[in-house]
Amino acid sequence: MAVLVLAAQAAAAGRAAARPYAAAPGGGRRRVPASTARSWRSRFAARAGVLREQLAGLLPRVSQEEAARPLAAGSAEGGCLAVLEAVTRGLRGRPRMAGLAPHEAAAHLSGAMWLAPAVPSLRFNTTVLPAVAVLPS
């Protein structure tokens, strides 16, 4: 989520996105590899408009208060993250969801496909092979 937030802020400001640090196993921090951050940003940028529409459609069901608030953003990515934050705030008002983080809401709502690679299209063999029909005697 830090990669996406930094990218949205950078896009709104017209500059290059910074690479964030991520939690390392066993504690500490490590820098997110540039290729990974670039891959996440490009996938998110390609999907931001669709994700924003889907989240905006969910927003009135989650919270009428959040749906009534105007959401400002400087880019498509920023708009998507703003709607995600609004949905998350609406969900936090429900029982047992007080500590819900935006990245957890995004993962749950998207079936963990928020930043997943695109599924390749399957190719089926549509050739009909000649077959001999056997009639019962």
C-alpha positions, 0 to 999 in steps of 0.5 A: 500500500505504501508503494501505491500511496507514494505513487499517487502522491508523486503523480499528483505532484508531477514527479517520480515515485520514491521506493518505500521500505517494507517490513523484513522477516524477523523485524527491521526494514528493507527497501522494496526492489525497484522492479517490484515497485514498478510492477505494482505501480503499473498494474495499479495504474492500469486498474485504478479507474475500474477499481475506483468505479467498483469501490464507489458502487460499494460505498453507499452500501457501506456508509451513507455518510462516506458516500455523501462526502466529496472525494478529491484526488489529483490522479486516477490512482489517487481517486481510487485510494481516496474511495478505498479509504472512504470504504474502509472508514465505513467498514470500521464502523461495523462490529469487529472491524474497528482496526481494519486497514485499507490494504486489508479491505482491498485484499478482501474486497478484490479476492486478493487480486488487487495487484495480482498479475493479469490472468493469461487468456486461455486458448482452447482447441476449437478444431473439430476432428473428423470422427466416425459415427458408430450406430447401434445395431 
